[in-house]
Amino acid sequence: MNKLIKTTMCIAALFSSISFACTTVGWLSDYGMIISRTQDWSENSFPTLTRIEAGTVRNLHGTPTGDTYKTKYTIAGILAYSGLIHDAVNEKGLQMNGLYYKPMTLPKAEKDSVSQLELGGYILAMYSSVEEAVTHLKTLKVGSVSMPGAPAPILLHWAITDKTGDRAVIEYDADGLKIYRGEDAMVMTNQPSQQIHLDNVKTIKKFGPGVNFGSKGNTNPEDRFKEATYFRSQLKGATSSRNAMLKVFSVTPTIPQDAANILNGKESTYATEWQMTTNLTTGETIFSYHFNDTWNNLEWNYKSIIENTDFKPLPLYK
């Protein structure tokens, strides 16, 4: 826990000084529901492939401050910074992506409420489909916590997808919980709200070859949303599961190494630390880690990991 506290303090400090540029894209192909997401970050987040057994006791806050609960379903996926469930899928084929979202607005978490740190993991631990999760989220108590010693809470929003092709984007805004479903949820980046991104796309008069997005010439979330939405709209039938995964991988925007980011008049750099593409129907997953001197490409099947009770945590960053 001490390591988790220290590293989460580092996360919160980073959030306060730079912006981040993750993207997730979904596509229901002839060979299954495909999800690709990028993790754009300024340092090694220590992604570790992990299996969490059904019946595991976890904390509702993701810290020692909340009540505990017992997981209903087995989970396989990536943990970051030694314990935060970052991107994972459960035994029923429900998958979750957690991305940075500056407008997140939540009250202080009470002991019996789920915090924003644990919400993604809680959804996978307790629900079997997008429909079930959305139904319960409307009445679920959710609050915000900071890790001990951290200067500010981590701000997040979530995309959840199941193997049927159903998908939802979940955002907690100043005026309450917002849930976007179906085609309105197939692309997600960062702030502003999903609704503003969707409205931005509607302003493009000619959404076809040669379209001018009115780009700001940067890697900002609004440009990435338009770009991913446009190229996703051009996807055609796949020839195989592998081909379908490649198609979605290719339309998910990445941030180049050494790309400059200007925030509050100061320049910092960040890039795509890793990208993962999964077929929720077959379980096939392709993962690429690229940071500093490390360039790893790995493959696994999440169904095999879930079934393997002897699976040991696998660092993906070495």
Buried (B, 14 or more C-beta within 10 A) or exposed (E): EEEBBBBBBBBBEBBEEBBBBBBBBBBBBEBBBBBBBBBBBBEBBBBBBBBBEBEEEBBBBBBEBBEEBEBBBBBBBBBBBBBBBBBBBBBBBBBBBBBBBBBBEBEEBBEEBBBBBBBBBBBBBBBBBBBBBBEEBEEBEBBBBBBBEBEEBBBBBBBBBBBBBBBBBBBBBEEEEBBBEEEBBBBBBBBBBBBEBBEBBEEBEEBEEEEEBEEEEBBBBBBBBBBBBBBBBEBEEBEEBBEBBBBBBEBBBBBEEEBEBEEEEEEEEBBBBBBBBBBBBBBBBBBBBBBEEEEBEEEBBBBEBBBEEEBEEBEBBE
